[in-house]
């Protein structure tokens, strides 16, 4: 049984669809109902902060995929992530299941050059410190032979149904309505974005191959472009002018006075005024896959997320 913790998010949904396509039974676990309306899919309510909930939800698992996210608040992260990780580790052991943890790149901090699976942890934010701690918490168990565990990391993503990612919300959704886009930070620096369907496919592949266990994997992601290149590409696809405004750190701090979510992005601003280069060569070579190109991915979104625009 494939069990997805934190079901209902963009990557979890992409993974669920891929498992269904492969005719795999899937149990979705979350605090709120997730309805895929498919006989292969069941749903169970659970709070990942409650150890017994997690143990009950993961009974009979062969593969557990951890795709949950938390409220974008550093204090909540400090309090809750270590507890959740320990609950998941205990559940993996109890079920004798493989555990695949969907992660981000905050623990690397500011990297001069490409981010690799071997890049040392050097967080420059509280959220990065938390992510480094829970990643080490998980992989220490794997190194000790107590658990079969994998960390699957992605860059910032695009292509989410919820349109809650930076590029989806501030550029693609704006251009779909012929409005002026917004770009965070320096538009002349390089940035990487992982296409959500690619992340779902990659999580599926990791779940199918136990030889990938006890490693860190960077999920397939196209080569970095500058912010200006992303803007021009999106404008061309949506047949609009590449008009945009930049959001600097001071503006972000002001907006954060009215939104805790935006306030939570201020400490991550370094990702947008320096090069952010995510390398996925290891995964591409091991699984013989190539990431979706940005133009193809954006055009696909015009037929799905933005079809009615």
C-alpha positions in Angstrom: 0.0 0.0 0.0 1.2 3.5 -1.0 0.4 6.0 1.7 0.7 9.8 1.2 0.9 11.9 4.3 -0.1 15.5 3.8 -2.3 14.7 0.9 -4.0 17.4 -1.1 -1.0 19.6 -1.9 0.3 20.1 -5.5 3.1 17.4 -5.4 0.9 15.0 -3.4 -1.9 15.4 -6.0 0.6 14.8 -8.9 2.0 11.7 -7.1 -1.6 10.4 -6.5 -2.5 10.8 -10.1 0.6 8.9 -11.2 0.0 6.1 -8.7 -3.5 5.7 -10.0 -2.3 5.6 -13.6 0.0 2.7 -12.6 -3.0 1.0 -10.9 -1.6 1.2 -7.4 -3.9 1.4 -4.4 -3.3 4.7 -2.5 -4.3 5.9 0.9 -4.4 9.7 1.3 -3.8 11.0 4.8 -4.6 14.6 5.8 -6.6 16.7 8.3 -9.1 17.7 5.7 -10.9 15.4 3.1 -9.2 14.9 -0.2 -11.5 13.4 -2.9 -10.0 11.8 -6.0 -13.2 9.9 -6.8 -11.3 6.8 -7.8 -11.8 3.2 -6.5 -8.1 2.8 -6.0 -8.0 5.8 -3.5 -9.1 5.9 0.1 -8.8 8.8 2.6 -8.1 8.8 6.3 -8.1 11.7 8.7 -5.0 12.2 10.8 -3.0 14.9 12.6 0.7 14.4 12.0 1.4 16.0 15.3 -0.3 13.1 17.0 1.9 10.0 17.2 -1.0 7.5 17.4 -2.8 9.1 14.4 0.3 8.6 12.3 0.8 5.0 13.5 -2.8 4.2 12.7 -2.8 5.9 9.3 0.3 4.1 8.1 -0.6 0.5 9.1 0.0 -1.8 6.2 2.2 0.7 4.3 4.9 -0.5 2.0 5.9 3.0 0.9 5.1 6.2 2.9 5.5 9.5 1.1 5.7 12.6 3.3 4.4 15.6 1.3 3.0 17.8 4.1 3.7 21.4 4.5 3.2 23.7 7.5 2.0 27.2 7.9 4.8 29.5 6.7 5.8 30.7 10.1 9.3 30.0 11.5 8.1 29.6 15.1 5.5 27.0 14.1 8.2 25.2 12.1 10.6 25.2 15.1 7.9 23.7 17.3 6.2 21.3 15.0 8.6 19.9 12.4 10.8 17.9 14.8 7.7 16.3 16.4 6.2 15.4 13.0 9.5 14.0 11.8 9.8 11.8 14.8 6.2 10.6 14.5 6.9 9.7 10.8 10.1 7.9 11.7 8.4 5.8 14.3 5.6 5.0 11.9 8.0 3.9 9.2 9.7 1.6 11.7 6.4 0.2 13.0 5.1 -0.6 9.5 8.6 -1.7 8.2 7.9 0.6 5.3 10.1 2.7 3.0 9.9 6.4 3.7 10.3 9.1 1.1 10.4 12.7 2.4 9.6 15.5 0.0 11.9 18.4 0.9 13.1 21.8 -0.2 16.6 23.5 -0.3 16.4 25.9 2.6 19.1 24.0 4.6 21.7 24.7 1.9 21.6 28.5 2.6 23.2 30.8 0.2 25.2 28.7 -2.3 27.8 30.1 -4.6 27.3 27.8 -7.6 24.9 24.9 -8.2 23.1 23.1 -5.4 24.0 19.4 -5.4 23.0 16.5 -3.2 26.4 16.7 -1.6 26.1 20.5 -0.9 26.8 21.0 2.9 24.1 22.4 5.1 24.8 26.0 5.8 21.4 27.6 6.6 21.1 31.4 6.8 17.4 31.4 7.9 15.5 29.9 10.8 13.4 27.9 8.4 16.7 26.6 6.9 17.9 25.6 10.3 14.7 23.7 11.0 14.9 21.9 7.7 18.6 20.9 8.3 17.7 19.5 11.7 14.8 17.3 10.5 16.8 16.1 7.4 19.6 15.0 9.7 17.0 13.5 12.1 15.7 11.3 9.3 19.0 10.4 7.6 20.7 9.5 11.0 18.1 6.8 11.3 18.8 5.5 7.8 22.6 5.6 8.4 22.1 3.6 11.6 20.1 0.9 9.7 16.9 1.6 11.5 14.9 2.8 8.5 14.8 2.8 4.7 14.6 6.5 4.1 15.0 8.8 1.1 15.0 12.6 0.9 13.6 14.0 -2.4 14.4 17.7 -2.9 12.9 20.1 -5.4 13.5 23.8 -6.2 10.8 26.4 -6.1 7.9 24.9 -8.1 5.5 26.0 -10.7 2.5 24.4 -12.2 0.4 24.0 -9.0 -3.4 23.8 -9.3 -3.7 26.2 -6.4 -1.5 28.8 -8.1 0.2 29.4 -4.7 3.8 29.3 -6.0 5.8 32.4 -6.6 6.1 32.0 -10.4 2.5 30.8 -10.9 1.0 33.6 -8.8 3.2 36.6 -9.6 3.9 36.0 -13.3 1.8 33.3 -15.0 -1.5 34.2 -13.4 -0.9 37.9 -14.1 0.0 37.4 -17.7 -3.0 35.1 -18.2 -5.1 38.2 -17.3 -2.9 40.5 -19.4 -1.8 42.3 -16.2 1.7 43.5 -15.1 3.7 40.7 -13.5 5.8 41.0 -10.3 9.3 39.6 -9.8 10.9 39.0 -6.4 14.4 40.3 -6.1 16.9 40.8 -8.9 15.6 39.8 -12.3 19.2 39.4 -13.6 20.0 36.6 -11.3 19.5 32.9 -12.2 16.7 30.8 -10.8 15.4 27.3 -11.0 11.8 26.0 -10.9 10.7 22.4 -10.7 7.6 21.6 -12.7 5.0 20.0 -10.4 4.1 17.1 -12.7 7.8 16.3 -13.0 8.0 16.2 -9.2 5.1 13.8 -9.0 6.6 11.5 -11.6 10.0 11.5 -9.8 8.4 10.7 -6.4 6.6 7.8 -8.1 9.9 6.5 -9.5 11.6 6.7 -6.2 8.8 4.7 -4.7 9.2 2.0 -7.3 12.9 1.5 -6.9 14.2 0.5 -3.5 17.8 0.9 -4.7 17.2 4.6 -4.4 16.8 4.3 -0.6 19.0 6.0 2.0 20.1 8.8 -0.3 19.3 12.4 -1.2 17.9 13.0 -4.6 17.3 16.3 -6.4 14.2 15.9 -8.5 14.3 16.7 -12.3 14.5 20.4 -12.9 15.3 22.3 -16.1 18.4 24.5 -16.2 18.2 27.9 -14.6 17.2 31.0 -16.4 17.4 34.6 -15.3 14.2 36.3 -14.0 14.1 38.4 -17.2 14.2 35.3 -19.3 11.4 33.7 -17.3 9.3 36.9 -17.7 9.9 37.1 -21.5 9.1 33.5 -22.0 5.8 33.7 -20.1 4.9 36.9 -21.9 5.5 35.2 -25.3 3.4 32.2 -24.3 0.5 34.3 -23.1 0.9 36.7 -26.1 1.3 39.8 -23.9 4.0 42.4 -23.3 6.7 41.5 -20.7 5.7 44.2 -18.3 6.7 43.7 -14.7 7.7 45.4 -11.5 10.3 44.1 -9.0 9.7 43.6 -5.3 12.7 44.5 -3.2 13.3 43.5 0.4 12.0 46.7 1.9 8.8 46.4 -0.1 8.5 42.8 1.1 8.9 43.9 4.7 6.2 46.5 4.3 3.8 43.9 2.8 4.7 41.6 5.6 3.2 44.0 8.1 -0.2 43.0 6.7 0.4 39.3 6.0 2.1 36.7 8.1 2.6 34.6 5.1 4.5 37.3 3.3 6.3 38.2 6.5 7.6 34.6 6.5 9.2 35.1 3.1 11.4 38.0 4.2 14.2 35.8 5.7 14.2 33.8 2.4 14.8 36.9 0.3 18.4 35.9 -0.3 17.1 33.2 -2.7 15.8 35.9 -5.0 18.7 38.5 -5.1 21.4 35.8 -5.6 21.7 33.0 -8.2 19.6 30.0 -7.2 20.9 27.1 -9.3 19.4 23.7 -8.7 21.2 20.7 -10.2 19.4 17.4 -10.8 21.9 15.5 -12.9 22.1 12.6 -10.4 18.4 11.8 -10.8 18.3 12.4 -14.5 21.2 10.0 -15.1 20.1 7.3 -12.7 16.5 7.2 -14.0 17.2 8.2 -17.6 14.7 11.1 -17.5 14.8 14.7 -18.6 12.9 17.5 -16.9 10.1 19.3 -18.8 11.4 22.4 -20.5 10.0 25.7 -19.2 8.3 26.7 -22.4 6.6 23.3 -22.8 5.5 23.4 -19.1 4.0 26.9 -19.4 2.2 26.1 -22.6 0.7 23.0 -20.9 -0.5 25.2 -18.1 -2.4 27.4 -20.6 -4.4 24.3 -21.5 -5.2 23.3 -17.9 -4.8 26.0 -15.2 -5.3 29.0 -17.4 -7.7 27.5 -20.0 -10.6 29.6 -19.0 -8.6 32.8 -18.8 
